[in-house]
Amino acid sequence: MIKPSLARQFELEAQSRAIQGCTDIEELRGVAMSLLKAWHMQAEMTKHFGAQAMGQPARIKS
């Protein structure tokens, strides 16, 4: 497993504390939806660039 940089660890801790301290359910829903969308986008980008690295045609969804 790759160990994140100290700066990234700090950012993760700060954001984790902000989420843990949040009591507004609508704000948490917004954060959850943003994270879900970002995760799916990252998965598609990984698939796309992985295919390119292996010399396979990459499919881009529009």
QUIMODA-V254883 format. One record per residue. N is the residue number from 1. RES is the residue in one small letter. PSI is psi in whole degrees, -180 to 180 (999 if undefined). Layout:
BEGIN
{{N | RES | PSI} {N | RES | PSI}}
END
This chain:
BEGIN
{{1 | m | 142} {2 | i | 130} {3 | k | 126} {4 | p | 156} {5 | s | 163} {6 | l | -40} {7 | a | -42} {8 | r | -37} {9 | q | -42} {10 | f | -45} {11 | e | -43} {12 | l | -44} {13 | e | -43} {14 | a | -43} {15 | q | -37} {16 | s | -43} {17 | r | -38} {18 | a | -42} {19 | i | -45} {20 | q | -33} {21 | g | -7} {22 | c | 134} {23 | t | -1} {24 | d | 108} {25 | i | -35} {26 | e | -39} {27 | e | -43} {28 | l | -38} {29 | r | -43} {30 | g | -43} {31 | v | -44} {32 | a | -43} {33 | m | -41} {34 | s | -43} {35 | l | -40} {36 | l | -46} {37 | k | -43} {38 | a | -40} {39 | w | -45} {40 | h | -39} {41 | m | -43} {42 | q | -40} {43 | a | -42} {44 | e | -41} {45 | m | -40} {46 | t | -45} {47 | k | -45} {48 | h | -53} {49 | f | -28} {50 | g | -43} {51 | a | -43} {52 | q | -44} {53 | a | -28} {54 | m | 5} {55 | g | 18} {56 | q | 151} {57 | p | 132} {58 | a | 140} {59 | r | 130} {60 | i | 124} {61 | k | 139} {62 | s | 999}}
END
